[in-house]
Amino acid sequence: MTQRSNSPEYLSKFPTRKMMMDKNITLSLDDVSMIDSLDVNYQLGDIDKRYVVLYFWFEGCIHCKHVGPVIEKFYKLNKRQDITYL
């Protein structure tokens, strides 16, 4: 596995809170809201973390059953970082 860096040069390769959908259309993630399985509403623009991990799953999905433990392990290894998980 390649070692990743938090350097500005490396991080500049990734989109910020705005993603280009088309040359004339921009979607701001600040405007996106989600409701989780416990009916808690999250406005992504209100999350004060550097990174947000959005994990969409369906309980009948075989792939989701395999990825879930990987996400949980990642969370345990990085829970003190500037990351939130939804």
PDB file of N, CA, C and O in Angstrom:
ATOM      1  N   MET A   1       0.843  -1.183   0.000  1.00  0.00           N
ATOM      2  CA  MET A   1       0.000   0.000   0.000  1.00  0.00           C
ATOM      3  C   MET A   1       0.887   1.245   0.000  1.00  0.00           C
ATOM      4  O   MET A   1       1.894   1.292   0.706  1.00  0.00           O
ATOM      5  N   THR A   2       0.521   2.228  -0.775  1.00  0.00           N
ATOM      6  CA  THR A   2       1.277   3.465  -0.874  1.00  0.00           C
ATOM      7  C   THR A   2       1.028   4.333   0.354  1.00  0.00           C
ATOM      8  O   THR A   2      -0.112   4.498   0.789  1.00  0.00           O
ATOM      9  N   GLN A   3       2.100   4.883   0.906  1.00  0.00           N
ATOM     10  CA  GLN A   3       1.963   5.799   2.045  1.00  0.00           C
ATOM     11  C   GLN A   3       1.425   7.127   1.538  1.00  0.00           C
ATOM     12  O   GLN A   3       1.946   7.688   0.574  1.00  0.00           O
ATOM     13  N   ARG A   4       0.390   7.626   2.184  1.00  0.00           N
ATOM     14  CA  ARG A   4      -0.207   8.893   1.778  1.00  0.00           C
ATOM     15  C   ARG A   4       0.226   9.986   2.731  1.00  0.00           C
ATOM     16  O   ARG A   4       0.602   9.726   3.874  1.00  0.00           O
ATOM     17  N   SER A   5       0.169  11.193   2.250  1.00  0.00           N
ATOM     18  CA  SER A   5       0.646  12.336   3.013  1.00  0.00           C
ATOM     19  C   SER A   5      -0.482  13.335   3.221  1.00  0.00           C
ATOM     20  O   SER A   5      -1.460  13.342   2.473  1.00  0.00           O
ATOM     21  N   ASN A   6      -0.348  14.166   4.222  1.00  0.00           N
ATOM     22  CA  ASN A   6      -1.283  15.265   4.433  1.00  0.00           C
ATOM     23  C   ASN A   6      -0.708  16.571   3.915  1.00  0.00           C
ATOM     24  O   ASN A   6      -1.159  17.651   4.297  1.00  0.00           O
ATOM     25  N   SER A   7       0.287  16.474   3.046  1.00  0.00           N
ATOM     26  CA  SER A   7       0.909  17.678   2.521  1.00  0.00           C
ATOM     27  C   SER A   7      -0.075  18.437   1.635  1.00  0.00           C
ATOM     28  O   SER A   7      -0.943  17.825   1.013  1.00  0.00           O
ATOM     29  N   PRO A   8       0.049  19.756   1.572  1.00  0.00           N
ATOM     30  CA  PRO A   8      -0.847  20.552   0.722  1.00  0.00           C
ATOM     31  C   PRO A   8      -0.796  20.126  -0.742  1.00  0.00           C
ATOM     32  O   PRO A   8      -1.811  20.189  -1.436  1.00  0.00           O
ATOM     33  N   GLU A   9       0.364  19.695  -1.217  1.00  0.00           N
ATOM     34  CA  GLU A   9       0.487  19.267  -2.609  1.00  0.00           C
ATOM     35  C   GLU A   9      -0.363  18.026  -2.869  1.00  0.00           C
ATOM     36  O   GLU A   9      -1.046  17.936  -3.890  1.00  0.00           O
ATOM     37  N   TYR A  10      -0.317  17.073  -1.941  1.00  0.00           N
ATOM     38  CA  TYR A  10      -1.095  15.847  -2.089  1.00  0.00           C
ATOM     39  C   TYR A  10      -2.593  16.141  -1.968  1.00  0.00           C
ATOM     40  O   TYR A  10      -3.390  15.678  -2.785  1.00  0.00           O
ATOM     41  N   LEU A  11      -2.968  16.909  -0.952  1.00  0.00           N
ATOM     42  CA  LEU A  11      -4.378  17.192  -0.708  1.00  0.00           C
ATOM     43  C   LEU A  11      -4.999  18.055  -1.796  1.00  0.00           C
ATOM     44  O   LEU A  11      -6.213  18.011  -1.998  1.00  0.00           O
ATOM     45  N   SER A  12      -4.187  18.839  -2.502  1.00  0.00           N
ATOM     46  CA  SER A  12      -4.730  19.698  -3.548  1.00  0.00           C
ATOM     47  C   SER A  12      -5.247  18.895  -4.744  1.00  0.00           C
ATOM     48  O   SER A  12      -5.947  19.445  -5.594  1.00  0.00           O
ATOM     49  N   LYS A  13      -4.914  17.605  -4.823  1.00  0.00           N
ATOM     50  CA  LYS A  13      -5.388  16.757  -5.915  1.00  0.00           C
ATOM     51  C   LYS A  13      -6.860  16.402  -5.760  1.00  0.00           C
ATOM     52  O   LYS A  13      -7.491  15.953  -6.717  1.00  0.00           O
ATOM     53  N   PHE A  14      -7.419  16.598  -4.560  1.00  0.00           N
ATOM     54  CA  PHE A  14      -8.784  16.181  -4.276  1.00  0.00           C
ATOM     55  C   PHE A  14      -9.717  17.381  -4.261  1.00  0.00           C
ATOM     56  O   PHE A  14      -9.302  18.493  -3.933  1.00  0.00           O
ATOM     57  N   PRO A  15     -10.987  17.154  -4.619  1.00  0.00           N
ATOM     58  CA  PRO A  15     -11.929  18.274  -4.631  1.00  0.00           C
ATOM     59  C   PRO A  15     -12.200  18.789  -3.231  1.00  0.00           C
ATOM     60  O   PRO A  15     -12.109  18.046  -2.253  1.00  0.00           O
ATOM     61  N   THR A  16     -12.528  20.049  -3.146  1.00  0.00           N
ATOM     62  CA  THR A  16     -12.925  20.633  -1.867  1.00  0.00           C
ATOM     63  C   THR A  16     -14.404  20.377  -1.679  1.00  0.00           C
ATOM     64  O   THR A  16     -14.924  19.392  -2.203  1.00  0.00           O
ATOM     65  N   ARG A  17     -15.095  21.232  -0.949  1.00  0.00           N
ATOM     66  CA  ARG A  17     -16.512  21.018  -0.713  1.00  0.00           C
ATOM     67  C   ARG A  17     -17.364  21.295  -1.946  1.00  0.00           C
ATOM     68  O   ARG A  17     -18.580  21.113  -1.897  1.00  0.00           O
ATOM     69  N   LYS A  18     -16.772  21.719  -3.023  1.00  0.00           N
ATOM     70  CA  LYS A  18     -17.531  21.938  -4.253  1.00  0.00           C
ATOM     71  C   LYS A  18     -17.019  20.969  -5.311  1.00  0.00           C
ATOM     72  O   LYS A  18     -15.812  20.793  -5.476  1.00  0.00           O
ATOM     73  N   MET A  19     -17.943  20.350  -6.020  1.00  0.00           N
ATOM     74  CA  MET A  19     -17.577  19.415  -7.071  1.00  0.00           C
ATOM     75  C   MET A  19     -18.141  19.935  -8.388  1.00  0.00           C
ATOM     76  O   MET A  19     -19.264  20.436  -8.440  1.00  0.00           O
ATOM     77  N   MET A  20     -17.372  19.812  -9.419  1.00  0.00           N
ATOM     78  CA  MET A  20     -17.860  20.215 -10.733  1.00  0.00           C
ATOM     79  C   MET A  20     -18.657  19.068 -11.336  1.00  0.00           C
ATOM     80  O   MET A  20     -18.123  17.975 -11.521  1.00  0.00           O
ATOM     81  N   MET A  21     -19.919  19.304 -11.643  1.00  0.00           N
ATOM     82  CA  MET A  21     -20.775  18.304 -12.258  1.00  0.00           C
ATOM     83  C   MET A  21     -20.765  18.476 -13.782  1.00  0.00           C
ATOM     84  O   MET A  21     -20.866  17.503 -14.529  1.00  0.00           O
ATOM     85  N   ASP A  22     -20.647  19.688 -14.211  1.00  0.00           N
ATOM     86  CA  ASP A  22     -20.689  20.052 -15.609  1.00  0.00           C
ATOM     87  C   ASP A  22     -19.961  21.387 -15.689  1.00  0.00           C
ATOM     88  O   ASP A  22     -19.669  21.983 -14.653  1.00  0.00           O
ATOM     89  N   LYS A  23     -19.667  21.857 -16.854  1.00  0.00           N
ATOM     90  CA  LYS A  23     -18.980  23.138 -16.973  1.00  0.00           C
ATOM     91  C   LYS A  23     -19.780  24.280 -16.370  1.00  0.00           C
ATOM     92  O   LYS A  23     -19.199  25.253 -15.890  1.00  0.00           O
ATOM     93  N   ASN A  24     -21.110  24.178 -16.385  1.00  0.00           N
ATOM     94  CA  ASN A  24     -21.952  25.273 -15.923  1.00  0.00           C
ATOM     95  C   ASN A  24     -22.694  24.980 -14.628  1.00  0.00           C
ATOM     96  O   ASN A  24     -23.412  25.847 -14.128  1.00  0.00           O
ATOM     97  N   ILE A  25     -22.542  23.788 -14.072  1.00  0.00           N
ATOM     98  CA  ILE A  25     -23.287  23.411 -12.868  1.00  0.00           C
ATOM     99  C   ILE A  25     -22.300  23.051 -11.763  1.00  0.00           C
ATOM    100  O   ILE A  25     -21.404  22.232 -11.970  1.00  0.00           O
ATOM    101  N   THR A  26     -22.460  23.655 -10.598  1.00  0.00           N
ATOM    102  CA  THR A  26     -21.627  23.340  -9.446  1.00  0.00           C
ATOM    103  C   THR A  26     -22.529  22.916  -8.299  1.00  0.00           C
ATOM    104  O   THR A  26     -23.504  23.596  -7.982  1.00  0.00           O
ATOM    105  N   LEU A  27     -22.203  21.799  -7.686  1.00  0.00           N
ATOM    106  CA  LEU A  27     -22.944  21.316  -6.526  1.00  0.00           C
ATOM    107  C   LEU A  27     -22.131  21.628  -5.287  1.00  0.00           C
ATOM    108  O   LEU A  27     -20.972  21.229  -5.179  1.00  0.00           O
ATOM    109  N   SER A  28     -22.733  22.337  -4.359  1.00  0.00           N
ATOM    110  CA  SER A  28     -22.074  22.622  -3.095  1.00  0.00           C
ATOM    111  C   SER A  28     -22.507  21.580  -2.073  1.00  0.00           C
ATOM    112  O   SER A  28     -23.702  21.413  -1.827  1.00  0.00           O
ATOM    113  N   LEU A  29     -21.562  20.891  -1.486  1.00  0.00           N
ATOM    114  CA  LEU A  29     -21.887  19.889  -0.482  1.00  0.00           C
ATOM    115  C   LEU A  29     -22.439  20.522   0.785  1.00  0.00           C
ATOM    116  O   LEU A  29     -23.027  19.830   1.617  1.00  0.00           O
ATOM    117  N   ASP A  30     -22.259  21.821   0.941  1.00  0.00           N
ATOM    118  CA  ASP A  30     -22.837  22.528   2.088  1.00  0.00           C
ATOM    119  C   ASP A  30     -24.360  22.468   2.071  1.00  0.00           C
ATOM    120  O   ASP A  30     -24.997  22.574   3.119  1.00  0.00           O
ATOM    121  N   ASP A  31     -24.945  22.300   0.889  1.00  0.00           N
ATOM    122  CA  ASP A  31     -26.396  22.286   0.741  1.00  0.00           C
ATOM    123  C   ASP A  31     -27.003  20.893   0.889  1.00  0.00           C
ATOM    124  O   ASP A  31     -28.226  20.753   0.863  1.00  0.00           O
ATOM    125  N   VAL A  32     -26.184  19.872   1.043  1.00  0.00           N
ATOM    126  CA  VAL A  32     -26.666  18.497   1.101  1.00  0.00           C
ATOM    127  C   VAL A  32     -27.005  18.125   2.539  1.00  0.00           C
ATOM    128  O   VAL A  32     -26.225  18.375   3.458  1.00  0.00           O
ATOM    129  N   SER A  33     -28.177  17.525   2.720  1.00  0.00           N
ATOM    130  CA  SER A  33     -28.541  17.020   4.039  1.00  0.00           C
ATOM    131  C   SER A  33     -28.873  15.536   3.919  1.00  0.00           C
ATOM    132  O   SER A  33     -29.262  15.054   2.855  1.00  0.00           O
ATOM    133  N   MET A  34     -28.711  14.825   5.032  1.00  0.00           N
ATOM    134  CA  MET A  34     -28.945  13.382   5.061  1.00  0.00           C
ATOM    135  C   MET A  34     -29.669  13.024   6.349  1.00  0.00           C
ATOM    136  O   MET A  34     -29.526  13.706   7.363  1.00  0.00           O
ATOM    137  N   ILE A  35     -30.440  11.960   6.302  1.00  0.00           N
ATOM    138  CA  ILE A  35     -31.069  11.407   7.496  1.00  0.00           C
ATOM    139  C   ILE A  35     -30.523  10.003   7.674  1.00  0.00           C
ATOM    140  O   ILE A  35     -30.593   9.187   6.755  1.00  0.00           O
ATOM    141  N   ASP A  36     -29.981   9.714   8.850  1.00  0.00           N
ATOM    142  CA  ASP A  36     -29.409   8.385   9.082  1.00  0.00           C
ATOM    143  C   ASP A  36     -30.471   7.388   9.520  1.00  0.00           C
ATOM    144  O   ASP A  36     -31.655   7.717   9.583  1.00  0.00           O
ATOM    145  N   SER A  37     -30.043   6.173   9.822  1.00  0.00           N
ATOM    146  CA  SER A  37     -30.977   5.101  10.178  1.00  0.00           C
ATOM    147  C   SER A  37     -31.690   5.348  11.502  1.00  0.00           C
ATOM    148  O   SER A  37     -32.676   4.676  11.806  1.00  0.00           O
ATOM    149  N   LEU A  38     -31.206   6.299  12.291  1.00  0.00           N
ATOM    150  CA  LEU A  38     -31.849   6.652  13.561  1.00  0.00           C
ATOM    151  C   LEU A  38     -32.690   7.926  13.430  1.00  0.00           C
ATOM    152  O   LEU A  38     -33.097   8.510  14.435  1.00  0.00           O
ATOM    153  N   ASP A  39     -32.948   8.355  12.184  1.00  0.00           N
ATOM    154  CA  ASP A  39     -33.722   9.555  11.870  1.00  0.00           C
ATOM    155  C   ASP A  39     -33.068  10.847  12.352  1.00  0.00           C
ATOM    156  O   ASP A  39     -33.761  11.826  12.630  1.00  0.00           O
ATOM    157  N   VAL A  40     -31.749  10.855  12.451  1.00  0.00           N
ATOM    158  CA  VAL A  40     -31.007  12.073  12.783  1.00  0.00           C
ATOM    159  C   VAL A  40     -30.663  12.766  11.470  1.00  0.00           C
ATOM    160  O   VAL A  40     -30.103  12.147  10.566  1.00  0.00           O
ATOM    161  N   ASN A  41     -30.998  14.050  11.365  1.00  0.00           N
ATOM    162  CA  ASN A  41     -30.747  14.828  10.159  1.00  0.00           C
ATOM    163  C   ASN A  41     -29.380  15.503  10.262  1.00  0.00           C
ATOM    164  O   ASN A  41     -29.077  16.153  11.263  1.00  0.00           O
ATOM    165  N   TYR A  42     -28.562  15.349   9.231  1.00  0.00           N
ATOM    166  CA  TYR A  42     -27.238  15.969   9.172  1.00  0.00           C
ATOM    167  C   TYR A  42     -27.185  16.909   7.979  1.00  0.00           C
ATOM    168  O   TYR A  42     -27.533  16.517   6.865  1.00  0.00           O
ATOM    169  N   GLN A  43     -26.758  18.126   8.197  1.00  0.00           N
ATOM    170  CA  GLN A  43     -26.482  19.083   7.127  1.00  0.00           C
ATOM    171  C   GLN A  43     -24.971  19.050   6.929  1.00  0.00           C
ATOM    172  O   GLN A  43     -24.227  19.437   7.830  1.00  0.00           O
ATOM    173  N   LEU A  44     -24.506  18.598   5.772  1.00  0.00           N
ATOM    174  CA  LEU A  44     -23.067  18.408   5.579  1.00  0.00           C
ATOM    175  C   LEU A  44     -22.278  19.693   5.770  1.00  0.00           C
ATOM    176  O   LEU A  44     -21.132  19.649   6.216  1.00  0.00           O
ATOM    177  N   GLY A  45     -22.863  20.824   5.446  1.00  0.00           N
ATOM    178  CA  GLY A  45     -22.178  22.101   5.623  1.00  0.00           C
ATOM    179  C   GLY A  45     -21.941  22.462   7.077  1.00  0.00           C
ATOM    180  O   GLY A  45     -21.088  23.297   7.378  1.00  0.00           O
ATOM    181  N   ASP A  46     -22.692  21.838   7.989  1.00  0.00           N
ATOM    182  CA  ASP A  46     -22.549  22.128   9.413  1.00  0.00           C
ATOM    183  C   ASP A  46     -21.497  21.260  10.099  1.00  0.00           C
ATOM    184  O   ASP A  46     -21.162  21.498  11.260  1.00  0.00           O
ATOM    185  N   ILE A  47     -20.982  20.273   9.403  1.00  0.00           N
ATOM    186  CA  ILE A  47     -19.977  19.378   9.993  1.00  0.00           C
ATOM    187  C   ILE A  47     -18.634  20.082   9.984  1.00  0.00           C
ATOM    188  O   ILE A  47     -18.138  20.493   8.935  1.00  0.00           O
ATOM    189  N   ASP A  48     -18.053  20.215  11.167  1.00  0.00           N
ATOM    190  CA  ASP A  48     -16.804  20.960  11.318  1.00  0.00           C
ATOM    191  C   ASP A  48     -15.607  20.009  11.400  1.00  0.00           C
ATOM    192  O   ASP A  48     -14.840  20.045  12.362  1.00  0.00           O
ATOM    193  N   LYS A  49     -15.461  19.173  10.399  1.00  0.00           N
ATOM    194  CA  LYS A  49     -14.336  18.244  10.311  1.00  0.00           C
ATOM    195  C   LYS A  49     -13.680  18.429   8.956  1.00  0.00           C
ATOM    196  O   LYS A  49     -14.311  18.899   8.010  1.00  0.00           O
ATOM    197  N   ARG A  50     -12.420  18.060   8.868  1.00  0.00           N
ATOM    198  CA  ARG A  50     -11.707  18.206   7.600  1.00  0.00           C
ATOM    199  C   ARG A  50     -12.180  17.168   6.576  1.00  0.00           C
ATOM    200  O   ARG A  50     -12.279  17.462   5.385  1.00  0.00           O
ATOM    201  N   TYR A  51     -12.471  15.952   7.052  1.00  0.00           N
ATOM    202  CA  TYR A  51     -12.911  14.873   6.172  1.00  0.00           C
ATOM    203  C   TYR A  51     -14.238  14.308   6.663  1.00  0.00           C
ATOM    204  O   TYR A  51     -14.488  14.230   7.866  1.00  0.00           O
ATOM    205  N   VAL A  52     -15.077  13.919   5.719  1.00  0.00           N
ATOM    206  CA  VAL A  52     -16.352  13.268   6.025  1.00  0.00           C
ATOM    207  C   VAL A  52     -16.403  11.968   5.233  1.00  0.00           C
ATOM    208  O   VAL A  52     -16.258  11.977   4.010  1.00  0.00           O
ATOM    209  N   VAL A  53     -16.608  10.852   5.924  1.00  0.00           N
ATOM    210  CA  VAL A  53     -16.758   9.554   5.272  1.00  0.00           C
ATOM    211  C   VAL A  53     -18.245   9.234   5.241  1.00  0.00           C
ATOM    212  O   VAL A  53     -18.876   9.068   6.285  1.00  0.00           O
ATOM    213  N   LEU A  54     -18.799   9.148   4.037  1.00  0.00           N
ATOM    214  CA  LEU A  54     -20.199   8.784   3.865  1.00  0.00           C
ATOM    215  C   LEU A  54     -20.243   7.320   3.451  1.00  0.00           C
ATOM    216  O   LEU A  54     -19.693   6.938   2.418  1.00  0.00           O
ATOM    217  N   TYR A  55     -20.894   6.517   4.255  1.00  0.00           N
ATOM    218  CA  TYR A  55     -20.977   5.084   3.981  1.00  0.00           C
ATOM    219  C   TYR A  55     -22.438   4.725   3.750  1.00  0.00           C
ATOM    220  O   TYR A  55     -23.235   4.700   4.687  1.00  0.00           O
ATOM    221  N   PHE A  56     -22.785   4.446   2.491  1.00  0.00           N
ATOM    222  CA  PHE A  56     -24.135   4.054   2.121  1.00  0.00           C
ATOM    223  C   PHE A  56     -24.180   2.539   2.050  1.00  0.00           C
ATOM    224  O   PHE A  56     -23.340   1.915   1.402  1.00  0.00           O
ATOM    225  N   TRP A  57     -25.153   1.955   2.710  1.00  0.00           N
ATOM    226  CA  TRP A  57     -25.238   0.504   2.720  1.00  0.00           C
ATOM    227  C   TRP A  57     -26.690   0.049   2.750  1.00  0.00           C
ATOM    228  O   TRP A  57     -27.602   0.813   3.066  1.00  0.00           O
ATOM    229  N   PHE A  58     -26.870  -1.211   2.414  1.00  0.00           N
ATOM    230  CA  PHE A  58     -28.165  -1.866   2.456  1.00  0.00           C
ATOM    231  C   PHE A  58     -27.953  -3.204   3.135  1.00  0.00           C
ATOM    232  O   PHE A  58     -27.031  -3.937   2.778  1.00  0.00           O
ATOM    233  N   GLU A  59     -28.778  -3.533   4.098  1.00  0.00           N
ATOM    234  CA  GLU A  59     -28.532  -4.730   4.901  1.00  0.00           C
ATOM    235  C   GLU A  59     -28.580  -6.025   4.099  1.00  0.00           C
ATOM    236  O   GLU A  59     -28.054  -7.040   4.558  1.00  0.00           O
ATOM    237  N   GLY A  60     -29.192  -6.024   2.921  1.00  0.00           N
ATOM    238  CA  GLY A  60     -29.225  -7.213   2.076  1.00  0.00           C
ATOM    239  C   GLY A  60     -28.077  -7.288   1.082  1.00  0.00           C
ATOM    240  O   GLY A  60     -28.010  -8.227   0.289  1.00  0.00           O
ATOM    241  N   CYS A  61     -27.182  -6.326   1.109  1.00  0.00           N
ATOM    242  CA  CYS A  61     -26.072  -6.238   0.146  1.00  0.00           C
ATOM    243  C   CYS A  61     -24.872  -7.048   0.644  1.00  0.00           C
ATOM    244  O   CYS A  61     -24.347  -6.783   1.726  1.00  0.00           O
ATOM    245  N   ILE A  62     -24.442  -8.032  -0.143  1.00  0.00           N
ATOM    246  CA  ILE A  62     -23.299  -8.868   0.235  1.00  0.00           C
ATOM    247  C   ILE A  62     -22.023  -8.033   0.317  1.00  0.00           C
ATOM    248  O   ILE A  62     -21.243  -8.183   1.258  1.00  0.00           O
ATOM    249  N   HIS A  63     -21.807  -7.154  -0.661  1.00  0.00           N
ATOM    250  CA  HIS A  63     -20.613  -6.297  -0.655  1.00  0.00           C
ATOM    251  C   HIS A  63     -20.573  -5.433   0.604  1.00  0.00           C
ATOM    252  O   HIS A  63     -19.518  -5.260   1.215  1.00  0.00           O
ATOM    253  N   CYS A  64     -21.735  -4.890   0.985  1.00  0.00           N
ATOM    254  CA  CYS A  64     -21.802  -4.033   2.179  1.00  0.00           C
ATOM    255  C   CYS A  64     -21.402  -4.805   3.429  1.00  0.00           C
ATOM    256  O   CYS A  64     -20.769  -4.249   4.326  1.00  0.00           O
ATOM    257  N   LYS A  65     -21.766  -6.077   3.493  1.00  0.00           N
ATOM    258  CA  LYS A  65     -21.413  -6.903   4.652  1.00  0.00           C
ATOM    259  C   LYS A  65     -19.907  -7.107   4.749  1.00  0.00           C
ATOM    260  O   LYS A  65     -19.378  -7.281   5.847  1.00  0.00           O
ATOM    261  N   HIS A  66     -19.210  -7.089   3.619  1.00  0.00           N
ATOM    262  CA  HIS A  66     -17.754  -7.241   3.623  1.00  0.00           C
ATOM    263  C   HIS A  66     -17.042  -5.916   3.894  1.00  0.00           C
ATOM    264  O   HIS A  66     -15.993  -5.895   4.538  1.00  0.00           O
ATOM    265  N   VAL A  67     -17.600  -4.827   3.412  1.00  0.00           N
ATOM    266  CA  VAL A  67     -16.968  -3.516   3.559  1.00  0.00           C
ATOM    267  C   VAL A  67     -17.183  -2.944   4.956  1.00  0.00           C
ATOM    268  O   VAL A  67     -16.319  -2.229   5.464  1.00  0.00           O
ATOM    269  N   GLY A  68     -18.317  -3.245   5.585  1.00  0.00           N
ATOM    270  CA  GLY A  68     -18.624  -2.730   6.922  1.00  0.00           C
ATOM    271  C   GLY A  68     -17.509  -2.925   7.925  1.00  0.00           C
ATOM    272  O   GLY A  68     -17.114  -1.959   8.577  1.00  0.00           O
ATOM    273  N   PRO A  69     -16.971  -4.151   8.085  1.00  0.00           N
ATOM    274  CA  PRO A  69     -15.867  -4.355   9.024  1.00  0.00           C
ATOM    275  C   PRO A  69     -14.604  -3.566   8.661  1.00  0.00           C
ATOM    276  O   PRO A  69     -13.850  -3.168   9.548  1.00  0.00           O
ATOM    277  N   VAL A  70     -14.373  -3.343   7.385  1.00  0.00           N
ATOM    278  CA  VAL A  70     -13.206  -2.562   6.943  1.00  0.00           C
ATOM    279  C   VAL A  70     -13.377  -1.106   7.368  1.00  0.00           C
ATOM    280  O   VAL A  70     -12.433  -0.483   7.854  1.00  0.00           O
ATOM    281  N   ILE A  71     -14.588  -0.562   7.183  1.00  0.00           N
ATOM    282  CA  ILE A  71     -14.875   0.809   7.607  1.00  0.00           C
ATOM    283  C   ILE A  71     -14.733   0.926   9.118  1.00  0.00           C
ATOM    284  O   ILE A  71     -14.190   1.913   9.614  1.00  0.00           O
ATOM    285  N   GLU A  72     -15.215  -0.070   9.852  1.00  0.00           N
ATOM    286  CA  GLU A  72     -15.118  -0.045  11.309  1.00  0.00           C
ATOM    287  C   GLU A  72     -13.657  -0.075  11.773  1.00  0.00           C
ATOM    288  O   GLU A  72     -13.288   0.627  12.715  1.00  0.00           O
ATOM    289  N   LYS A  73     -12.834  -0.885  11.113  1.00  0.00           N
ATOM    290  CA  LYS A  73     -11.405  -0.948  11.450  1.00  0.00           C
ATOM    291  C   LYS A  73     -10.730   0.392  11.154  1.00  0.00           C
ATOM    292  O   LYS A  73      -9.924   0.877  11.948  1.00  0.00           O
ATOM    293  N   PHE A  74     -11.065   0.988  10.002  1.00  0.00           N
ATOM    294  CA  PHE A  74     -10.521   2.295   9.644  1.00  0.00           C
ATOM    295  C   PHE A  74     -10.901   3.333  10.696  1.00  0.00           C
ATOM    296  O   PHE A  74     -10.078   4.155  11.097  1.00  0.00           O
ATOM    297  N   TYR A  75     -12.171   3.285  11.141  1.00  0.00           N
ATOM    298  CA  TYR A  75     -12.640   4.211  12.173  1.00  0.00           C
ATOM    299  C   TYR A  75     -11.825   4.057  13.455  1.00  0.00           C
ATOM    300  O   TYR A  75     -11.385   5.051  14.033  1.00  0.00           O
ATOM    301  N   LYS A  76     -11.624   2.830  13.899  1.00  0.00           N
ATOM    302  CA  LYS A  76     -10.893   2.598  15.143  1.00  0.00           C
ATOM    303  C   LYS A  76      -9.447   3.074  15.049  1.00  0.00           C
ATOM    304  O   LYS A  76      -8.889   3.567  16.029  1.00  0.00           O
ATOM    305  N   LEU A  77      -8.845   2.930  13.882  1.00  0.00           N
ATOM    306  CA  LEU A  77      -7.461   3.377  13.692  1.00  0.00           C
ATOM    307  C   LEU A  77      -7.342   4.891  13.589  1.00  0.00           C
ATOM    308  O   LEU A  77      -6.285   5.448  13.886  1.00  0.00           O
ATOM    309  N   ASN A  78      -8.416   5.569  13.170  1.00  0.00           N
ATOM    310  CA  ASN A  78      -8.349   7.008  12.883  1.00  0.00           C
ATOM    311  C   ASN A  78      -9.325   7.839  13.688  1.00  0.00           C
ATOM    312  O   ASN A  78      -9.578   8.986  13.318  1.00  0.00           O
ATOM    313  N   LYS A  79      -9.890   7.320  14.772  1.00  0.00           N
ATOM    314  CA  LYS A  79     -10.958   8.048  15.458  1.00  0.00           C
ATOM    315  C   LYS A  79     -10.504   9.331  16.120  1.00  0.00           C
ATOM    316  O   LYS A  79     -11.343  10.164  16.461  1.00  0.00           O
ATOM    317  N   ARG A  80      -9.235   9.519  16.310  1.00  0.00           N
ATOM    318  CA  ARG A  80      -8.751  10.776  16.903  1.00  0.00           C
ATOM    319  C   ARG A  80      -8.376  11.802  15.835  1.00  0.00           C
ATOM    320  O   ARG A  80      -7.956  12.912  16.164  1.00  0.00           O
ATOM    321  N   GLN A  81      -8.523  11.448  14.589  1.00  0.00           N
ATOM    322  CA  GLN A  81      -8.214  12.359  13.487  1.00  0.00           C
ATOM    323  C   GLN A  81      -9.394  13.294  13.255  1.00  0.00           C
ATOM    324  O   GLN A  81     -10.438  13.170  13.895  1.00  0.00           O
ATOM    325  N   ASP A  82      -9.213  14.220  12.340  1.00  0.00           N
ATOM    326  CA  ASP A  82     -10.240  15.218  12.023  1.00  0.00           C
ATOM    327  C   ASP A  82     -11.199  14.646  10.966  1.00  0.00           C
ATOM    328  O   ASP A  82     -11.322  15.181   9.865  1.00  0.00           O
ATOM    329  N   ILE A  83     -11.887  13.526  11.337  1.00  0.00           N
ATOM    330  CA  ILE A  83     -12.760  12.796  10.423  1.00  0.00           C
ATOM    331  C   ILE A  83     -14.084  12.536  11.126  1.00  0.00           C
ATOM    332  O   ILE A  83     -14.111  12.229  12.318  1.00  0.00           O
ATOM    333  N   THR A  84     -15.183  12.658  10.387  1.00  0.00           N
ATOM    334  CA  THR A  84     -16.470  12.216  10.897  1.00  0.00           C
ATOM    335  C   THR A  84     -17.032  11.172   9.955  1.00  0.00           C
ATOM    336  O   THR A  84     -16.767  11.206   8.753  1.00  0.00           O
ATOM    337  N   TYR A  85     -17.799  10.254  10.489  1.00  0.00           N
ATOM    338  CA  TYR A  85     -18.344   9.136   9.721  1.00  0.00           C
ATOM    339  C   TYR A  85     -19.860   9.184   9.766  1.00  0.00           C
ATOM    340  O   TYR A  85     -20.455   9.277  10.839  1.00  0.00           O
ATOM    341  N   LEU A  86     -20.482   9.120   8.602  1.00  0.00           N
ATOM    342  CA  LEU A  86     -21.944   9.072   8.515  1.00  0.00           C
ATOM    343  C   LEU A  86     -22.339   7.864   7.685  1.00  0.00           C
ATOM    344  O   LEU A  86     -23.527   7.620   7.476  1.00  0.00           O
TER     345      LEU A  86
END
